[in-house]
Amino acid sequence: MRATTLGLITNHCSFIQLSRFHTDFGLCISSLQSCALHKNLSKGKQIHSWMLVNGLVLNSLFATTSLINLYSKCNRPHEALSVFNTARDRNLFTWNALIAGFVSNGLSTNAFEFYRKMRYRECFIPDEFSFPCVIKACCDLSEVVEVGRIRAELFKIGLDSDPFIASSLINFYLKYGFMFDAQRMFEEMPKWERDVVLWNAMINGYAQSGLVDMALEVFGRMVREEGLVPSKFTVTGILSVCAMISGFGNGRAIHGFAKKSGYESDVVVSNSLIDMYGKCKIVDDANKVFEEIPERDIFSWNSIISVHEQSADYNEALRLFDKMRESGFQPDVITITSVLQACSQLSALMRGREIHCYIVVNGMGSQSNCVGYGGNVNGVYLENAVMDMYAKCGSLKDTQMVFNKMKDKDVASWNIMIMGYGMHSYGDEALDMFQHMLSDTLLKPDEVTFVNVLSACSHAGLVHKGREILKLMESKYNVTATVEHFACVVDMLGRAGYLHEAFQLAKSTPFEHNPVIWNAVLAACRLHGNASLAEIAARMIVEIEPEHSGSYVLISNVYGSIGRYEDVSDLRKTMRTQNVRKTPGCSWIELMNGLHVFVNGDQNHPECGDIYARLGLLTSHLHEYDYILDFGHL
């Protein structure tokens, strides 16, 4: 038995003799530390078992602390607590290990509770390792008063200038908007104590607070005035700033520094680069960084999938999702929501059903108690994403089924149901759902609710009801009308044939110079063939968005529908003169063997020869029935 166990840890023990292993307690501790560093839970448990059999745990503070650290690093906080509870003796290091483990696993409430036990019941005085973890827990729990007490205690025991503690305090101050306190504390510290860790705290704090200019200014001071070399954490912090402001130039410069410094090989830095390039819409560079990552993690896959989903390359997002699973990675909440959004946009119902099955089988719904999936909050978020997918794919029956089975529903859940019925012209059902929502005293309709209700009225032709809801929205429900609300009403009036009323409303809104409003007018003019109003609306849109092709396409279609082909030709010349390019048409179909995507004039499909032959045959059959293709539209 012992020989077998010893064989399982040979990589730590280097084939030493069994008799030596009995006495070399330090080797066990270093082996546990190695397992914690590499998150090797199975090896760590084997060593733990061997130590228990040989009585090397109960009377050793070193063993207890090392085991708590192992289980905490391997995301097993409850097993770390079990080791702590069975220990006969505890010292400050043991308490610190447990509190740090709770914080690193997102259990800040537990961390704060045990800190108070350690401080006030057991009377241990915290040290420079205790305070950063406790301050982080207080930051998560909004314990502002407790941080004030800690700050006073730091002065008493002489730890107020410790850079790691100061870094934690500065992060706290920045998160809760105490900008003056953060800046003052930073500036009052001696220059030689303001190390890279502290500068990083300032940069990341400003970035997380949305103060990107201040973050860039601090970064500039750190590099130019202080002459400090940025660490990989500095790089990730400043890349997040570049992502916020779509600062492609600065981001590429940081990428060059990361490559020169060797930071690019760090997966966290690479993930930040992917996110930055994605937010700057430089998808090719994001792909290149992803392909060069030596060892990807779940965040690498989530980042690149999200980049393609946000860039409307939904088919590629789904392809990467399949590749991720083939590589042995299990999707998490972020992965699932991204690919469900891709399915929604492609109306890929079969793929959406497969992902829904994965959620159910893996217990990721709102009724799951799995800590790793964030419990009930993430469960509701996922089920909302599933509902949204079914609604946009046209399967209202499945949408209603998921909604009915949800244990907890939030405002977004009701909004999705209203949107689903409305977009498929089930206006009465959408309004009925809205009334049921209002009957729940714990829920309050928001801006999105009324956008969906007004859109439902528009699609179903319920003009009178739509007008009534617009009036009551501000007076009764205290929701201020936005451009989206007015666009829905303009669209509703235009669809119903009230073109002049829609036109007058567009002119009188506070958002008169918004293209969304006038695009609604233009679409209504196209529907009813009103070229005179369409020209006015088109001029308004071209003034606001001269580079956008959508308005040119709509007015061209209006001209084409009433036979004004010379005007269509002139419009095309104008587009060429203004260098306005129309996005090529794209269509797709979901079959049993997957999703097939086609771009206008596409020759890349492996069966394109057969497809075009059948298309030609279909066109010839249409000619036989005297149908003439209309090439007047763009």
VOZA-630511 format. One record per residue (C-alpha): residue number from 1; residue in three letters; x, z, y. Coordinates in nm, 2 decimals. Layout:
<rs>
 num residu      x      z      y
 NUM    ala      X      Z      Y
...
</rs>
This chain:
<rs>
 num residu      x      z      y
   1    met   0.00   0.00   0.00
   2    arg   0.27   0.10   0.25
   3    ala   0.50  -0.18   0.15
   4    thr   0.21  -0.43   0.22
   5    thr   0.14  -0.27   0.56
   6    leu   0.50  -0.28   0.65
   7    gly   0.51  -0.65   0.56
   8    leu   0.23  -0.72   0.81
   9    ile   0.45  -0.59   1.10
  10    thr   0.78  -0.74   1.00
  11    asn   0.80  -0.94   1.32
  12    his   0.82  -0.61   1.51
  13    cys   1.03  -0.42   1.26
  14    ser   1.28  -0.69   1.17
  15    phe   1.26  -0.61   0.80
  16    ile   1.40  -0.26   0.84
  17    gln   1.40  -0.03   0.55
  18    leu   1.08   0.17   0.48
  19    ser   1.26   0.50   0.51
  20    arg   1.39   0.42   0.85
  21    phe   1.04   0.31   0.97
  22    his   0.91   0.66   0.87
  23    thr   1.15   0.82   1.11
  24    asp   1.17   0.56   1.39
  25    phe   0.87   0.66   1.59
  26    gly   1.00   0.47   1.89
  27    leu   0.98   0.15   1.70
  28    cys   0.61   0.20   1.64
  29    ile   0.56   0.26   2.02
  30    ser   0.75  -0.05   2.11
  31    ser   0.55  -0.25   1.85
  32    leu   0.22  -0.13   2.01
  33    gln   0.34  -0.22   2.35
  34    ser   0.43  -0.57   2.23
  35    cys   0.09  -0.61   2.07
  36    ala  -0.07  -0.50   2.40
  37    leu   0.14  -0.75   2.60
  38    his   0.04  -1.04   2.37
  39    lys  -0.31  -0.91   2.31
  40    asn  -0.25  -0.91   1.94
  41    leu  -0.54  -0.68   1.83
  42    ser  -0.52  -0.73   1.46
  43    lys  -0.15  -0.64   1.44
  44    gly  -0.21  -0.35   1.67
  45    lys  -0.48  -0.21   1.45
  46    gln  -0.26  -0.24   1.14
  47    ile   0.01  -0.04   1.32
  48    his  -0.25   0.21   1.43
  49    ser  -0.37   0.25   1.07
  50    trp  -0.02   0.30   0.94
  51    met   0.05   0.56   1.21
  52    leu  -0.27   0.75   1.12
  53    val  -0.18   0.75   0.75
  54    asn   0.16   0.89   0.84
  55    gly   0.04   1.15   1.09
  56    leu   0.21   0.99   1.39
  57    val  -0.08   0.99   1.63
  58    leu  -0.26   1.32   1.68
  59    asn   0.03   1.52   1.81
  60    ser   0.19   1.25   2.02
  61    leu   0.10   1.18   2.38
  62    phe   0.32   0.86   2.37
  63    ala   0.12   0.73   2.08
  64    thr  -0.22   0.81   2.24
  65    thr  -0.12   0.64   2.57
  66    ser   0.02   0.33   2.39
  67    leu  -0.30   0.30   2.18
  68    ile  -0.53   0.33   2.48
  69    asn  -0.33   0.07   2.66
  70    leu  -0.34  -0.16   2.35
  71    tyr  -0.72  -0.15   2.31
  72    ser  -0.78  -0.18   2.69
  73    lys  -0.56  -0.49   2.71
  74    cys  -0.74  -0.64   2.41
  75    asn  -1.08  -0.59   2.58
  76    arg  -1.18  -0.30   2.35
  77    pro  -1.25  -0.02   2.61
  78    his  -1.48   0.17   2.38
  79    glu  -1.21   0.19   2.11
  80    ala  -0.97   0.31   2.38
  81    leu  -1.21   0.58   2.47
  82    ser  -1.24   0.68   2.10
  83    val  -0.86   0.73   2.09
  84    phe  -0.87   0.93   2.41
  85    asn  -1.15   1.16   2.28
  86    thr  -0.97   1.23   1.95
  87    ala  -0.64   1.32   2.12
  88    arg  -0.54   1.69   2.09
  89    asp  -0.34   1.68   2.41
  90    arg  -0.36   1.47   2.73
  91    asn  -0.14   1.43   3.03
  92    leu  -0.16   1.23   3.35
  93    phe  -0.03   0.91   3.18
  94    thr  -0.31   0.94   2.92
  95    trp  -0.57   0.97   3.19
  96    asn  -0.42   0.68   3.39
  97    ala  -0.42   0.45   3.09
  98    leu  -0.79   0.51   3.02
  99    ile  -0.89   0.47   3.39
 100    ala  -0.68   0.16   3.42
 101    gly  -0.84   0.02   3.10
 102    phe  -1.19   0.08   3.23
 103    val  -1.12  -0.09   3.56
 104    ser  -0.95  -0.40   3.39
 105    asn  -1.26  -0.44   3.17
 106    gly  -1.51  -0.42   3.46
 107    leu  -1.63  -0.07   3.38
 108    ser  -1.57   0.07   3.72
 109    thr  -1.85   0.33   3.69
 110    asn  -1.67   0.48   3.38
 111    ala  -1.34   0.47   3.56
 112    phe  -1.47   0.66   3.86
 113    glu  -1.64   0.92   3.64
 114    phe  -1.32   0.99   3.44
 115    tyr  -1.12   1.00   3.76
 116    arg  -1.35   1.28   3.89
 117    lys  -1.31   1.46   3.56
 118    met  -0.94   1.43   3.57
 119    arg  -0.91   1.54   3.94
 120    tyr  -1.17   1.81   3.97
 121    arg  -1.23   1.95   3.62
 122    glu  -0.88   1.91   3.46
 123    cys  -0.70   1.95   3.79
 124    phe  -0.45   1.68   3.74
 125    ile  -0.30   1.55   4.07
 126    pro  -0.32   1.17   4.07
 127    asp   0.01   0.97   4.12
 128    glu   0.11   0.63   4.25
 129    phe  -0.03   0.47   3.93
 130    ser  -0.37   0.65   3.94
 131    phe  -0.47   0.56   4.30
 132    pro  -0.46   0.18   4.29
 133    cys  -0.70   0.18   3.99
 134    val  -0.93   0.44   4.15
 135    ile  -0.94   0.26   4.48
 136    lys  -1.03  -0.07   4.29
 137    ala  -1.31   0.12   4.11
 138    cys  -1.43   0.25   4.45
 139    cys  -1.42  -0.10   4.58
 140    asp  -1.64  -0.23   4.30
 141    leu  -1.89   0.06   4.35
 142    ser  -1.90   0.07   4.73
 143    glu  -1.77   0.43   4.73
 144    val  -1.66   0.42   5.10
 145    val  -1.68   0.80   5.14
 146    glu  -1.46   0.86   4.84
 147    val  -1.19   0.62   4.97
 148    gly  -1.19   0.82   5.29
 149    arg  -1.11   1.13   5.09
 150    ile  -0.84   0.95   4.89
 151    arg  -0.68   0.83   5.21
 152    ala  -0.66   1.19   5.34
 153    glu  -0.51   1.30   5.01
 154    leu  -0.25   1.03   5.02
 155    phe  -0.12   1.17   5.35
 156    lys  -0.10   1.52   5.21
 157    ile   0.11   1.42   4.90
 158    gly   0.32   1.16   5.08
 159    leu   0.20   0.84   4.91
 160    asp   0.03   0.68   5.21
 161    ser   0.31   0.42   5.24
 162    asp   0.34   0.32   4.87
 163    pro   0.30  -0.06   4.87
 164    phe   0.08  -0.08   4.57
 165    ile  -0.16   0.19   4.70
 166    ala  -0.15   0.03   5.05
 167    ser  -0.23  -0.31   4.89
 168    ser  -0.54  -0.16   4.72
 169    leu  -0.65   0.01   5.04
 170    ile  -0.61  -0.31   5.24
 171    asn  -0.81  -0.50   4.98
 172    phe  -1.09  -0.24   5.01
 173    tyr  -1.09  -0.25   5.39
 174    leu  -1.10  -0.63   5.39
 175    lys  -1.38  -0.65   5.14
 176    tyr  -1.60  -0.42   5.33
 177    gly  -1.53  -0.58   5.67
 178    phe  -1.30  -0.30   5.81
 179    met  -1.07  -0.57   5.95
 180    phe  -0.92  -0.34   6.21
 181    asp  -0.83  -0.07   5.96
 182    ala  -0.67  -0.33   5.72
 183    gln  -0.47  -0.49   6.00
 184    arg  -0.36  -0.16   6.15
 185    met  -0.25  -0.02   5.82
 186    phe  -0.05  -0.33   5.75
 187    glu   0.12  -0.35   6.09
 188    glu   0.20   0.03   6.09
 189    met   0.40   0.00   5.77
 190    pro   0.78  -0.04   5.80
 191    lys   0.88  -0.40   5.76
 192    trp   1.11  -0.32   5.46
 193    glu   0.80  -0.17   5.28
 194    arg   0.58  -0.47   5.34
 195    asp   0.67  -0.66   5.02
 196    val   0.52  -0.97   4.87
 197    val   0.25  -0.76   4.70
 198    leu   0.13  -0.63   5.03
 199    trp   0.14  -0.98   5.20
 200    asn  -0.06  -1.12   4.91
 201    ala  -0.32  -0.85   4.96
 202    met  -0.37  -0.95   5.32
 203    ile  -0.39  -1.32   5.23
 204    asn  -0.63  -1.27   4.95
 205    gly  -0.84  -1.02   5.14
 206    tyr  -0.88  -1.26   5.43
 207    ala  -0.96  -1.55   5.19
 208    gln  -1.22  -1.35   5.00
 209    ser  -1.38  -1.25   5.33
 210    gly  -1.40  -1.61   5.44
 211    leu  -1.15  -1.57   5.72
 212    val  -0.94  -1.87   5.62
 213    asp  -0.77  -1.91   5.95
 214    met  -0.64  -1.56   5.94
 215    ala  -0.53  -1.61   5.58
 216    leu  -0.33  -1.91   5.68
 217    glu  -0.18  -1.73   5.97
 218    val  -0.06  -1.44   5.76
 219    phe   0.09  -1.68   5.50
 220    gly   0.28  -1.85   5.78
 221    arg   0.41  -1.52   5.91
 222    met   0.52  -1.42   5.56
 223    val   0.72  -1.73   5.50
 224    arg   0.85  -1.82   5.85
 225    glu   0.90  -1.48   6.02
 226    glu   0.97  -1.25   5.73
 227    gly   1.15  -1.51   5.51
 228    leu   0.98  -1.39   5.20
 229    val   0.95  -1.62   4.89
 230    pro   0.59  -1.65   4.79
 231    ser   0.51  -1.53   4.44
 232    lys   0.27  -1.70   4.20
 233    phe  -0.01  -1.47   4.33
 234    thr   0.06  -1.59   4.68
 235    val   0.03  -1.94   4.56
 236    thr  -0.30  -1.88   4.39
 237    gly  -0.43  -1.70   4.70
 238    ile  -0.34  -1.97   4.95
 239    leu  -0.47  -2.24   4.71
 240    ser  -0.81  -2.07   4.72
 241    val  -0.80  -2.10   5.10
 242    cys  -0.71  -2.47   5.07
 243    ala  -1.00  -2.51   4.83
 244    met  -1.24  -2.35   5.08
 245    ile  -1.15  -2.57   5.37
 246    ser  -1.08  -2.89   5.16
 247    gly  -0.72  -2.87   5.29
 248    phe  -0.58  -3.14   5.07
 249    gly  -0.25  -3.18   5.27
 250    asn  -0.17  -2.81   5.27
 251    gly  -0.28  -2.79   4.90
 252    arg  -0.04  -3.07   4.80
 253    ala   0.24  -2.90   4.98
 254    ile   0.18  -2.57   4.80
 255    his   0.16  -2.78   4.47
 256    gly   0.51  -2.91   4.55
 257    phe   0.64  -2.56   4.61
 258    ala   0.48  -2.44   4.29
 259    lys   0.65  -2.72   4.10
 260    lys   0.99  -2.65   4.25
 261    ser   0.96  -2.28   4.19
 262    gly   0.85  -2.32   3.83
 263    tyr   0.51  -2.16   3.90
 264    glu   0.32  -2.47   3.79
 265    ser   0.39  -2.38   3.43
 266    asp   0.18  -2.06   3.48
 267    val  -0.17  -2.13   3.36
 268    val  -0.33  -1.93   3.64
 269    val  -0.15  -2.14   3.90
 270    ser  -0.25  -2.46   3.72
 271    asn  -0.61  -2.35   3.71
 272    ser  -0.60  -2.28   4.09
 273    leu  -0.45  -2.63   4.15
 274    ile  -0.73  -2.79   3.94
 275    asp  -0.99  -2.60   4.15
 276    met  -0.83  -2.69   4.48
 277    tyr  -0.80  -3.06   4.39
 278    gly  -1.16  -3.06   4.26
 279    lys  -1.30  -2.91   4.58
 280    cys  -1.10  -3.16   4.78
 281    lys  -1.26  -3.44   4.56
 282    ile  -0.92  -3.55   4.43
 283    val  -1.03  -3.58   4.07
 284    asp  -0.74  -3.78   3.94
 285    asp  -0.49  -3.51   4.05
 286    ala  -0.70  -3.24   3.90
 287    asn  -0.70  -3.43   3.57
 288    lys  -0.32  -3.48   3.59
 289    val  -0.26  -3.10   3.64
 290    phe  -0.50  -3.02   3.35
 291    glu  -0.32  -3.26   3.11
 292    glu   0.02  -3.11   3.19
 293    ile  -0.08  -2.75   3.12
 294    pro   0.12  -2.64   2.82
 295    glu  -0.12  -2.37   2.70
 296    arg  -0.47  -2.39   2.84
 297    asp  -0.71  -2.10   2.85
 298    ile  -1.09  -2.09   2.89
 299    phe  -1.06  -2.09   3.27
 300    ser  -0.86  -2.42   3.25
 301    trp  -1.14  -2.59   3.06
 302    asn  -1.41  -2.44   3.29
 303    ser  -1.22  -2.56   3.59
 304    ile  -1.19  -2.92   3.48
 305    ile  -1.54  -2.94   3.35
 306    ser  -1.67  -2.80   3.68
 307    val  -1.46  -3.05   3.88
 308    his  -1.63  -3.35   3.69
 309    glu  -1.97  -3.19   3.72
 310    gln  -1.94  -3.14   4.09
 311    ser  -1.80  -3.49   4.13
 312    ala  -2.12  -3.63   3.96
 313    asp  -1.91  -3.75   3.67
 314    tyr  -2.15  -3.59   3.43
 315    asn  -2.07  -3.80   3.12
 316    glu  -1.70  -3.70   3.15
 317    ala  -1.80  -3.33   3.19
 318    leu  -1.99  -3.35   2.86
 319    arg  -1.70  -3.53   2.69
 320    leu  -1.46  -3.25   2.80
 321    phe  -1.71  -2.99   2.68
 322    asp  -1.69  -3.15   2.33
 323    lys  -1.31  -3.17   2.35
 324    met  -1.30  -2.80   2.45
 325    arg  -1.49  -2.70   2.14
 326    glu  -1.28  -2.92   1.92
 327    ser  -0.97  -2.73   2.06
 328    gly  -1.11  -2.41   1.93
 329    phe  -1.24  -2.26   2.26
 330    gln  -1.58  -2.09   2.26
 331    pro  -1.79  -2.17   2.57
 332    asp  -1.88  -1.88   2.81
 333    val  -2.15  -1.85   3.07
 334    ile  -1.97  -2.06   3.32
 335    thr  -1.91  -2.34   3.07
 336    ile  -2.27  -2.35   2.96
 337    thr  -2.42  -2.35   3.31
 338    ser  -2.19  -2.64   3.41
 339    val  -2.28  -2.86   3.11
 340    leu  -2.65  -2.78   3.14
 341    gln  -2.63  -2.90   3.50
 342    ala  -2.47  -3.22   3.37
 343    cys  -2.75  -3.26   3.11
 344    ser  -3.00  -3.21   3.39
 345    gln  -2.86  -3.49   3.60
 346    leu  -2.83  -3.73   3.31
 347    ser  -3.17  -3.64   3.16
 348    ala  -2.98  -3.58   2.83
 349    leu  -3.25  -3.39   2.66
 350    met  -3.10  -3.40   2.31
 351    arg  -2.76  -3.26   2.43
 352    gly  -2.95  -3.00   2.64
 353    arg  -3.14  -2.89   2.33
 354    glu  -2.81  -2.85   2.13
 355    ile  -2.67  -2.63   2.41
 356    his  -2.99  -2.42   2.42
 357    cys  -2.95  -2.37   2.04
 358    tyr  -2.59  -2.25   2.10
 359    ile  -2.71  -2.00   2.35
 360    val  -2.97  -1.86   2.12
 361    val  -2.75  -1.85   1.81
 362    asn  -2.47  -1.67   2.00
 363    gly  -2.70  -1.42   2.17
 364    met  -2.63  -1.53   2.52
 365    gly  -2.99  -1.49   2.65
 366    ser  -3.14  -1.22   2.87
 367    gln  -3.21  -1.00   2.58
 368    ser  -2.84  -0.99   2.48
 369    asn  -2.65  -0.66   2.53
 370    cys  -2.32  -0.83   2.48
 371    val  -2.08  -0.70   2.74
 372    gly  -1.87  -1.01   2.72
 373    tyr  -2.15  -1.22   2.84
 374    gly  -2.24  -0.99   3.13
 375    gly  -2.55  -0.85   2.98
 376    asn  -2.89  -0.92   3.12
 377    val  -2.79  -1.07   3.46
 378    asn  -2.60  -1.35   3.30
 379    gly  -2.87  -1.39   3.04
 380    val  -3.13  -1.45   3.31
 381    tyr  -2.89  -1.69   3.49
 382    leu  -2.84  -1.89   3.16
 383    glu  -3.21  -1.91   3.08
 384    asn  -3.28  -2.03   3.43
 385    ala  -3.02  -2.31   3.38
 386    val  -3.20  -2.40   3.05
 387    met  -3.53  -2.41   3.22
 388    asp  -3.39  -2.63   3.50
 389    met  -3.25  -2.87   3.24
 390    tyr  -3.58  -2.90   3.05
 391    ala  -3.77  -2.95   3.37
 392    lys  -3.54  -3.22   3.50
 393    cys  -3.54  -3.39   3.16
 394    gly  -3.92  -3.40   3.18
 395    ser  -3.99  -3.16   2.89
 396    leu  -4.23  -2.92   3.07
 397    lys  -4.36  -2.78   2.75
 398    asp  -4.01  -2.65   2.67
 399    thr  -3.97  -2.53   3.02
 400    gln  -4.28  -2.32   3.00
 401    met  -4.18  -2.19   2.65
 402    val  -3.85  -2.06   2.78
 403    phe  -4.02  -1.91   3.09
 404    asn  -4.29  -1.73   2.87
 405    lys  -4.02  -1.58   2.64
 406    met  -3.80  -1.45   2.92
 407    lys  -3.80  -1.07   2.92
 408    asp  -3.69  -1.06   3.29
 409    lys  -3.77  -1.32   3.55
 410    asp  -3.63  -1.34   3.90
 411    val  -3.74  -1.56   4.20
 412    ala  -3.52  -1.85   4.07
 413    ser  -3.72  -1.85   3.74
 414    trp  -4.05  -1.90   3.92
 415    asn  -3.89  -2.15   4.16
 416    ile  -3.78  -2.36   3.87
 417    met  -4.13  -2.36   3.71
 418    ile  -4.29  -2.47   4.04
 419    met  -4.02  -2.74   4.09
 420    gly  -4.07  -2.87   3.74
 421    tyr  -4.45  -2.91   3.77
 422    gly  -4.42  -3.05   4.12
 423    met  -4.16  -3.32   4.05
 424    his  -4.37  -3.45   3.77
 425    ser  -4.68  -3.47   3.99
 426    tyr  -4.86  -3.17   3.84
 427    gly  -4.95  -3.03   4.18
 428    asp  -5.24  -2.81   4.07
 429    glu  -5.02  -2.64   3.81
 430    ala  -4.74  -2.59   4.06
 431    leu  -4.97  -2.43   4.31
 432    asp  -5.12  -2.22   4.03
 433    met  -4.77  -2.10   3.93
 434    phe  -4.71  -2.02   4.30
 435    gln  -5.02  -1.80   4.32
 436    his  -4.91  -1.61   4.00
 437    met  -4.57  -1.55   4.16
 438    leu  -4.73  -1.41   4.47
 439    ser  -4.94  -1.17   4.26
 440    asp  -4.61  -1.00   4.14
 441    thr  -4.55  -0.74   4.41
 442    leu  -4.18  -0.71   4.31
 443    leu  -4.11  -1.07   4.40
 444    lys  -4.09  -1.23   4.74
 445    pro  -4.10  -1.61   4.78
 446    asp  -3.79  -1.75   4.95
 447    glu  -3.70  -2.08   5.13
 448    val  -3.65  -2.26   4.80
 449    thr  -3.99  -2.15   4.68
 450    phe  -4.16  -2.32   4.97
 451    val  -3.95  -2.63   4.94
 452    asn  -4.07  -2.66   4.58
 453    val  -4.43  -2.59   4.67
 454    leu  -4.43  -2.85   4.96
 455    ser  -4.26  -3.10   4.74
 456    ala  -4.53  -3.05   4.47
 457    cys  -4.80  -3.11   4.74
 458    ser  -4.61  -3.43   4.84
 459    his  -4.58  -3.57   4.48
 460    ala  -4.95  -3.48   4.40
 461    gly  -5.09  -3.61   4.73
 462    leu  -5.22  -3.26   4.83
 463    val  -5.19  -3.32   5.20
 464    his  -5.44  -3.06   5.32
 465    lys  -5.29  -2.79   5.11
 466    gly  -4.93  -2.88   5.22
 467    arg  -5.03  -2.86   5.59
 468    glu  -5.19  -2.52   5.52
 469    ile  -4.88  -2.38   5.34
 470    leu  -4.64  -2.50   5.62
 471    lys  -4.85  -2.30   5.87
 472    leu  -4.87  -1.99   5.66
 473    met  -4.50  -2.00   5.56
 474    glu  -4.37  -1.84   5.88
 475    ser  -4.68  -1.65   5.99
 476    lys  -4.76  -1.48   5.66
 477    tyr  -4.44  -1.49   5.45
 478    asn  -4.18  -1.47   5.73
 479    val  -3.98  -1.77   5.61
 480    thr  -3.84  -1.99   5.88
 481    ala  -3.89  -2.36   5.83
 482    thr  -3.57  -2.56   5.77
 483    val  -3.49  -2.93   5.76
 484    glu  -3.58  -2.94   5.39
 485    his  -3.93  -2.80   5.46
 486    phe  -4.00  -3.06   5.73
 487    ala  -3.86  -3.34   5.52
 488    cys  -4.10  -3.24   5.24
 489    val  -4.40  -3.25   5.49
 490    val  -4.28  -3.59   5.64
 491    asp  -4.25  -3.72   5.28
 492    met  -4.59  -3.58   5.19
 493    leu  -4.76  -3.75   5.49
 494    gly  -4.57  -4.08   5.44
 495    arg  -4.66  -4.10   5.07
 496    ala  -5.03  -4.04   5.15
 497    gly  -5.02  -4.33   5.41
 498    tyr  -5.02  -4.12   5.73
 499    leu  -4.71  -4.31   5.85
 500    his  -4.77  -4.25   6.22
 501    glu  -4.83  -3.88   6.18
 502    ala  -4.51  -3.86   5.97
 503    phe  -4.32  -4.05   6.24
 504    gln  -4.45  -3.82   6.51
 505    leu  -4.36  -3.51   6.31
 506    ala  -4.01  -3.65   6.25
 507    lys  -3.96  -3.70   6.63
 508    ser  -4.10  -3.35   6.72
 509    thr  -3.91  -3.13   6.47
 510    pro  -3.61  -2.92   6.58
 511    phe  -3.41  -3.14   6.34
 512    glu  -3.48  -3.47   6.50
 513    his  -3.13  -3.59   6.46
 514    asn  -3.10  -3.51   6.09
 515    pro  -3.08  -3.81   5.85
 516    val  -3.28  -3.63   5.58
 517    ile  -3.59  -3.64   5.80
 518    trp  -3.56  -4.01   5.89
 519    asn  -3.47  -4.11   5.53
 520    ala  -3.81  -3.96   5.43
 521    val  -3.98  -4.18   5.70
 522    leu  -3.79  -4.48   5.59
 523    ala  -3.88  -4.43   5.22
 524    ala  -4.25  -4.40   5.32
 525    cys  -4.22  -4.73   5.53
 526    arg  -4.08  -4.90   5.23
 527    leu  -4.36  -4.77   5.01
 528    his  -4.62  -4.91   5.24
 529    gly  -4.43  -5.21   5.37
 530    asn  -4.43  -5.11   5.74
 531    ala  -4.12  -5.30   5.87
 532    ser  -4.17  -5.20   6.24
 533    leu  -4.15  -4.83   6.18
 534    ala  -3.88  -4.88   5.92
 535    glu  -3.66  -5.05   6.18
 536    ile  -3.69  -4.76   6.42
 537    ala  -3.62  -4.51   6.14
 538    ala  -3.32  -4.72   6.02
 539    arg  -3.17  -4.73   6.37
 540    met  -3.20  -4.35   6.40
 541    ile  -3.02  -4.31   6.06
 542    val  -2.75  -4.56   6.14
 543    glu  -2.68  -4.38   6.47
 544    ile  -2.64  -4.05   6.28
 545    glu  -2.47  -4.17   5.96
 546    pro  -2.33  -4.52   6.04
 547    glu  -2.11  -4.51   5.72
 548    his  -2.38  -4.42   5.47
 549    ser  -2.51  -4.71   5.26
 550    gly  -2.85  -4.55   5.17
 551    ser  -3.03  -4.64   5.49
 552    tyr  -2.91  -5.00   5.48
 553    val  -3.04  -5.03   5.12
 554    leu  -3.38  -4.89   5.21
 555    ile  -3.44  -5.12   5.51
 556    ser  -3.31  -5.42   5.31
 557    asn  -3.57  -5.33   5.04
 558    val  -3.84  -5.32   5.31
 559    tyr  -3.74  -5.66   5.44
 560    gly  -3.73  -5.80   5.08
 561    ser  -4.07  -5.66   4.99
 562    ile  -4.24  -5.85   5.28
 563    gly  -4.03  -6.17   5.24
 564    arg  -3.79  -6.14   5.54
 565    tyr  -3.49  -6.27   5.34
 566    glu  -3.30  -6.38   5.65
 567    asp  -3.30  -6.03   5.78
 568    val  -3.17  -5.91   5.44
 569    ser  -2.88  -6.16   5.47
 570    asp  -2.81  -6.04   5.83
 571    leu  -2.81  -5.68   5.71
 572    arg  -2.56  -5.76   5.44
 573    lys  -2.33  -5.92   5.70
 574    thr  -2.36  -5.61   5.92
 575    met  -2.26  -5.39   5.62
 576    arg  -1.95  -5.60   5.56
 577    thr  -1.86  -5.59   5.93
 578    gln  -1.91  -5.21   5.94
 579    asn  -1.72  -5.18   5.61
 580    val  -2.02  -5.00   5.45
 581    arg  -2.01  -5.02   5.07
 582    lys  -2.30  -4.97   4.85
 583    thr  -2.24  -4.75   4.55
 584    pro  -2.28  -4.96   4.23
 585    gly  -2.60  -4.90   4.04
 586    cys  -2.56  -4.69   3.73
 587    ser  -2.80  -4.62   3.44
 588    trp  -2.77  -4.44   3.11
 589    ile  -2.96  -4.39   2.79
 590    glu  -2.94  -4.11   2.53
 591    leu  -2.94  -4.22   2.17
 592    met  -2.88  -4.04   1.84
 593    asn  -2.51  -4.13   1.85
 594    gly  -2.46  -4.00   2.21
 595    leu  -2.50  -4.09   2.57
 596    his  -2.44  -4.45   2.68
 597    val  -2.36  -4.50   3.05
 598    phe  -2.36  -4.84   3.23
 599    val  -2.25  -4.94   3.58
 600    asn  -2.37  -5.26   3.75
 601    gly  -2.17  -5.55   3.59
 602    asp  -2.01  -5.33   3.34
 603    gln  -1.81  -5.50   3.06
 604    asn  -1.65  -5.19   2.91
 605    his  -1.92  -5.10   2.65
 606    pro  -1.80  -5.20   2.29
 607    glu  -2.13  -5.38   2.23
 608    cys  -2.15  -5.54   2.57
 609    gly  -2.17  -5.89   2.42
 610    asp  -2.48  -5.81   2.22
 611    ile  -2.63  -5.62   2.52
 612    tyr  -2.59  -5.91   2.76
 613    ala  -2.73  -6.16   2.50
 614    arg  -3.04  -5.95   2.46
 615    leu  -3.07  -5.90   2.83
 616    gly  -3.06  -6.28   2.88
 617    leu  -3.32  -6.33   2.61
 618    leu  -3.55  -6.07   2.78
 619    thr  -3.50  -6.25   3.12
 620    ser  -3.59  -6.59   2.97
 621    his  -3.91  -6.44   2.82
 622    leu  -4.00  -6.31   3.16
 623    his  -3.96  -6.66   3.31
 624    glu  -4.19  -6.79   3.05
 625    tyr  -4.46  -6.56   3.20
 626    asp  -4.38  -6.70   3.55
 627    tyr  -4.21  -6.38   3.65
 628    ile  -3.94  -6.45   3.91
 629    leu  -3.66  -6.20   3.96
 630    asp  -3.64  -6.06   4.32
 631    phe  -3.29  -6.08   4.45
 632    gly  -3.39  -5.98   4.80
 633    his  -3.30  -5.62   4.75
 634    leu  -2.95  -5.49   4.77
</rs>
